[in-house]
Amino acid sequence: MKTEHFIRFIKDISKAVRAITLNPDILTQLADEQFEIFRSRFESYKPRTEEGQANRGVIETLIARELDLRGEQESLLTQTGLKTAELVAEKTSILELHIRQPGFVKKLDSAVFLDKNGNNGNVDADVLHVHQDLIDMEYPKTLLKHRAKFLEYVRAWEVRAAMLTPGNGQYLVPKTCADAMYAKFDEFTTTREELLDEFEAKWEGIIKDAKKTRGAFFAQSDYPPFKAVRSKYVQDMRFIPNAVDEGLRQKSKEAFQRETERLMVQCTGAAAEIQAALRAGFRELIEHFVERLSPDPETGKRSRFNEKRLTDIVEFIDMFKERNVTNDEQLASLCDQAKLVLTDVSVTDIRSKPEVAQSLKQAFDDIVVATDDLIEVRTRKVRVASAGD
């Protein structure tokens, strides 16, 4: 079951229990982390109706059978699993980021559009949908590219975990990146204001151009004073800790304990996601790196080496120590190995010295195999839902 589907599934534990009672196969299809999260949620399920109590008994039997089938008699929330969950909660924060901008596209009335273009009733307006750019889109594109570059920086720090960040501008990031993130956000905001100043200086000319290009569809009301346009370019950012509000402890110790347990369950599932995503991301980078170092199998000619292949790996390795919030010692070891191999290696050497490229390829072939072993072991140990589930 996909993570986002699973989150929705267990949101209402009573409905989840009823669904599994009617279709026990749902339980067998859950990945190990999902199964353990469900078990933890189920333990706190206290039905009041006779039907709910009966369903609880059925689920208890199904869980016991499933544990036997999986050969797992201990929860992921063992001491080891709990420590990893605590690491995730301790080392990460949820970055909530919202960057908004106006659109410069207008929907046109299809009947009016056809009438002004001499349709004479030949085309049914109901089957036609017409939109028109209000201005030359090169102007807002500059701002959109600037936004995309900042988001690329944010994603480079992200440790993916849908269990904790279901979307809506949220990213799970190491706490240690907060200062750098604020500095980058301030830089982004400053440059954005400068780009908007340039945009404003050209606004009157843009309107004149639009009047010519839009012809009969031009309407002055589509072009408010730039102050109104600028007000729609807004951005805000904040960090949300992965912690239960201490104020809750003062009001209700039981509620505080339940919320803490819920957070640990989420962090346990998130830890598995984070580790798997980092391993897969590293594997993808080094695979592409090896491909560019390898000669064409048909012609024997060396491929053109893109500098980004090297810088992406170096960046991943440099940031991994901070992003390694689950204390993945095996991947850390492979990153150290890759860093050692790349010591004093330059793009110029890779391009001009075949022996350097060949030596790198041999070393990284071994790292690829070792990374594959990590991913394969995890796949055997933990049931992971397929992309098509």
C-alpha positions in Angstrom: 0.0 0.0 0.0 1.4 3.4 -1.0 2.4 5.6 1.9 -0.2 8.3 1.2 -2.9 5.7 0.9 -1.8 4.1 4.2 -1.9 7.4 6.0 -5.5 8.0 4.9 -6.3 4.4 5.8 -5.2 4.5 9.4 -6.4 8.1 10.0 -9.7 6.6 11.3 -8.7 3.4 13.2 -12.2 2.2 13.6 -12.9 2.3 9.9 -9.5 0.6 9.3 -10.5 -2.2 11.7 -13.8 -2.7 9.9 -12.2 -2.8 6.5 -9.6 -5.4 7.6 -12.4 -7.5 9.3 -14.2 -7.6 5.9 -11.0 -8.1 3.9 -8.2 -9.7 5.9 -5.9 -9.6 2.8 -5.4 -5.9 3.5 -3.3 -6.8 6.6 -1.0 -9.2 4.6 -0.4 -6.5 2.0 1.0 -4.0 4.4 4.7 -3.4 4.4 6.4 -4.3 7.7 6.6 -0.7 8.9 3.0 -0.1 8.0 2.0 -3.3 9.8 3.7 -2.2 12.9 2.2 1.3 12.8 -1.2 -0.3 12.4 -0.5 -2.6 15.4 0.5 0.4 17.5 -2.6 2.3 16.6 -4.8 -0.8 17.1 -3.5 -1.2 20.7 -5.1 2.1 21.7 -8.4 1.2 20.0 -11.1 1.0 22.6 -14.4 0.2 20.9 -17.6 1.0 22.8 -20.1 -1.0 20.6 -20.6 -4.7 20.6 -19.7 -4.8 16.9 -16.5 -2.9 17.5 -15.5 -5.2 20.4 -16.2 -8.2 18.1 -14.1 -6.7 15.4 -11.3 -6.1 17.8 -11.2 -9.8 18.7 -11.1 -10.7 15.0 -8.2 -8.3 14.3 -6.2 -9.6 17.3 -6.4 -13.1 15.9 -5.4 -11.9 12.4 -2.5 -10.0 13.8 -1.2 -13.0 15.7 -1.5 -15.1 12.6 0.3 -12.5 10.5 3.1 -12.3 13.0 3.6 -16.1 12.7 3.6 -15.9 8.9 6.1 -13.1 8.9 8.3 -14.7 11.4 8.3 -11.4 13.4 7.5 -11.8 17.1 8.8 -8.4 18.1 7.5 -5.0 17.1 9.6 -2.5 15.2 9.1 -0.4 18.3 11.7 -2.5 20.1 14.5 -0.6 21.9 16.5 -0.4 18.7 13.5 0.9 16.7 12.6 3.3 19.3 16.1 4.8 19.5 16.0 5.3 15.7 12.6 7.0 16.0 13.9 9.2 18.7 16.8 10.2 16.5 14.5 11.2 13.7 12.4 13.3 16.1 15.5 14.8 17.7 17.4 15.6 14.6 14.7 16.9 12.2 12.2 19.6 11.9 9.4 20.1 9.4 10.1 23.1 7.1 6.8 24.7 6.0 7.4 26.8 3.0 4.9 28.8 0.9 6.0 30.8 -2.1 3.1 32.3 -4.0 2.8 34.2 -7.3 0.0 35.5 -9.5 -1.0 33.9 -12.8 -1.1 35.9 -16.0 -3.5 33.7 -18.0 -7.1 34.6 -18.6 -10.0 32.3 -19.7 -11.9 33.7 -22.6 -15.6 33.3 -23.4 -15.5 30.7 -26.2 -18.6 32.1 -27.9 -17.2 35.7 -27.9 -13.8 34.3 -29.1 -15.4 32.5 -32.1 -17.7 35.5 -32.9 -14.7 37.9 -33.1 -12.9 35.5 -35.3 -15.7 35.0 -37.9 -16.9 31.6 -36.8 -20.4 32.1 -38.3 -21.8 29.2 -36.3 -19.4 26.6 -37.8 -17.9 25.5 -34.4 -19.9 24.8 -31.3 -18.6 27.1 -28.5 -19.3 24.4 -25.8 -16.5 22.2 -27.1 -13.9 24.9 -27.2 -11.9 26.2 -24.2 -9.8 29.2 -24.8 -7.1 30.8 -22.6 -4.8 33.7 -23.4 -1.6 35.0 -21.8 -2.1 38.5 -20.5 1.5 39.4 -21.0 4.7 38.1 -22.6 5.5 35.2 -20.2 9.2 35.8 -20.3 8.8 38.4 -17.5 7.2 36.1 -14.9 9.4 33.2 -16.1 12.4 34.9 -14.7 10.8 34.9 -11.3 9.6 31.3 -11.6 13.1 30.2 -12.5 14.4 32.0 -9.4 11.8 30.2 -7.3 12.7 26.8 -8.8 16.4 27.3 -8.0 15.6 28.0 -4.4 13.3 25.0 -4.2 16.1 22.9 -5.6 18.3 24.0 -2.7 15.6 23.1 -0.2 15.1 19.6 -1.7 18.9 19.0 -1.6 18.5 19.2 2.2 15.3 17.3 2.4 15.1 13.8 4.0 11.9 12.4 2.5 9.3 11.0 4.8 5.7 11.3 3.9 4.7 9.9 7.3 5.6 13.2 8.8 5.2 15.6 5.8 2.1 14.7 3.8 2.7 17.7 1.4 1.3 21.2 1.2 4.7 22.9 1.1 6.2 20.8 3.9 9.7 19.3 3.9 11.5 17.2 6.5 15.0 18.6 7.0 17.8 18.3 9.5 17.7 20.8 12.3 21.3 21.7 11.6 20.5 23.2 8.3 18.2 25.9 9.8 20.8 28.7 9.8 21.8 28.0 6.3 18.2 27.7 5.2 17.3 31.1 6.7 20.3 32.7 5.1 19.3 31.2 1.7 15.7 32.3 2.2 16.8 35.8 2.9 18.9 35.8 -0.2 16.0 34.4 -2.2 13.7 37.1 -0.9 16.2 39.9 -1.6 16.8 38.8 -5.1 13.1 38.3 -5.7 12.4 41.9 -4.7 15.1 43.1 -7.1 13.5 41.1 -9.9 10.2 42.6 -9.0 11.7 46.1 -9.2 12.8 45.2 -12.8 9.4 43.8 -13.6 7.7 47.0 -12.3 10.0 49.2 -14.3 8.8 47.5 -17.5 5.1 47.2 -16.5 3.8 50.1 -18.5 5.6 48.9 -21.6 4.3 45.4 -21.0 0.8 46.7 -21.0 1.3 48.6 -24.2 2.7 45.4 -25.9 -0.3 43.4 -24.6 -2.7 45.9 -26.1 -1.1 45.3 -29.5 -0.9 41.5 -29.3 -4.3 40.8 -27.6 -6.2 43.1 -30.0 -9.9 42.9 -29.4 -9.4 40.8 -26.3 -7.5 43.5 -24.5 -9.1 44.9 -21.3 -7.5 47.6 -19.2 -9.1 46.0 -16.1 -6.8 43.0 -16.5 -3.8 45.2 -15.7 -4.0 46.7 -12.2 -1.3 49.0 -10.8 1.9 47.0 -10.3 1.5 47.5 -6.5 -1.4 45.0 -6.7 0.6 42.6 -8.8 3.5 42.8 -6.4 1.3 42.1 -3.4 0.6 38.6 -4.8 4.3 37.7 -4.8 4.6 36.6 -1.2 6.8 34.1 0.6 7.0 32.7 4.2 8.9 30.0 5.9 8.9 28.4 9.4 10.2 25.4 11.2 7.9 23.1 13.1 9.6 20.8 15.6 8.9 17.1 15.7 7.9 17.2 19.4 4.7 17.1 21.4 3.8 20.4 23.0 5.0 20.4 26.6 2.0 22.5 27.5 -0.1 19.4 26.9 1.7 17.5 29.7 0.4 20.1 32.2 -3.2 19.6 31.0 -3.3 15.9 30.5 -0.5 13.4 31.2 -2.5 10.7 29.4 -3.0 12.8 26.3 0.7 13.8 26.3 1.7 10.1 26.5 -0.6 9.1 23.7 0.6 11.9 21.5 4.2 11.0 22.2 3.5 7.4 21.3 1.8 8.5 18.1 4.8 10.6 17.2 7.2 7.7 17.8 5.1 5.5 15.6 5.2 8.0 12.8 9.0 8.6 13.3 9.6 4.8 13.2 7.8 4.6 9.8 9.6 7.8 8.7 13.0 6.4 9.6 12.5 3.5 7.2 11.4 5.9 4.4 14.3 8.2 5.0 16.9 5.4 5.0 15.4 3.8 1.8 15.2 7.2 0.0 18.8 8.2 0.9 20.2 4.8 -0.2 18.2 4.9 -3.5 19.3 8.5 -4.1 22.9 7.6 -3.6 22.6 4.6 -5.8 21.0 6.6 -8.7 23.8 9.2 -8.5 26.7 6.8 -8.7 25.0 4.7 -11.3 24.7 7.7 -13.6 28.3 8.6 -12.7 29.6 5.1 -13.8 27.5 5.3 -17.0 29.3 8.6 -18.0 32.7 7.0 -17.2 32.0 4.0 -19.4 32.9 3.9 -23.1 30.1 3.3 -25.7 29.7 -0.5 -25.9 29.3 -0.3 -29.7 31.9 2.3 -30.8 34.3 2.1 -27.8 34.3 5.9 -27.7 34.2 7.6 -24.3 31.0 9.4 -23.4 31.0 13.2 -22.9 31.5 13.7 -19.2 29.1 16.2 -17.6 30.6 18.1 -14.7 27.3 17.9 -12.9 27.7 14.2 -12.4 30.7 14.8 -10.2 29.4 17.8 -8.3 26.1 16.0 -7.5 27.9 13.2 -5.8 30.3 15.5 -4.0 27.3 17.6 -2.8 25.4 14.4 -1.6 28.5 13.2 0.3 29.1 16.6 1.9 25.5 16.9 3.1 25.0 13.3 4.0 26.4 13.6 7.6 23.7 16.2 8.4 21.0 14.3 6.5 21.9 10.9 8.1 19.2 11.3 10.8 18.8 7.6 11.2 22.4 6.9 11.8 22.8 4.6 8.7 26.3 3.4 9.3 26.4 1.2 6.2 25.6 4.1 3.8 27.9 6.4 5.7 30.7 3.9 5.1 30.0 3.9 1.4 29.9 7.7 1.3 33.3 7.8 3.0 34.6 5.3 0.5 33.3 7.3 -2.4 34.8 10.5 -0.9 38.2 8.9 -0.6 38.1 7.7 -4.2 37.3 11.2 -5.4 40.0 12.9 -3.4 42.0 15.3 -5.7 40.0 14.1 -8.7 39.1 16.9 -11.1 36.8 17.1 -14.1 39.7 17.9 -16.3 41.5 14.7 -15.3 38.4 12.6 -15.9 38.0 14.2 -19.4 41.6 14.1 -20.5 43.1 11.1 -18.8 41.5 7.7 -19.8 43.3 5.9 -17.0 41.7 8.2 -14.4 38.3 7.5 -15.7 38.9 3.8 -15.8 40.2 3.7 -12.3 37.2 5.7 -11.1 34.9 3.3 -12.9 36.4 0.3 -11.3 36.1 1.8 -7.8 32.6 2.9 -8.3 31.5 -0.4 -9.8 32.3 -1.9 -6.4 30.4 0.8 -4.6 27.4 0.3 -6.9 27.4 -3.4 -6.0 27.7 -2.7 -2.3 24.8 -0.2 -2.5 22.7 -2.8 -4.4 23.4 -5.2 -1.6 22.1 -2.7 1.0 19.0 -2.1 -1.0 18.5 -5.8 -1.7 18.9 -6.8 2.0 16.3 -4.2 3.0 13.9 -5.5 0.3 14.2 -9.0 1.6 13.8 -8.0 5.2 11.0 -5.6 4.8 7.9 -5.8 2.6 7.8 -2.7 0.5 4.7 -1.9 -1.5 5.4 -1.8 -5.3 4.9 1.3 -7.3 1.7 -0.1 -8.8 0.1 -0.8 -5.4 
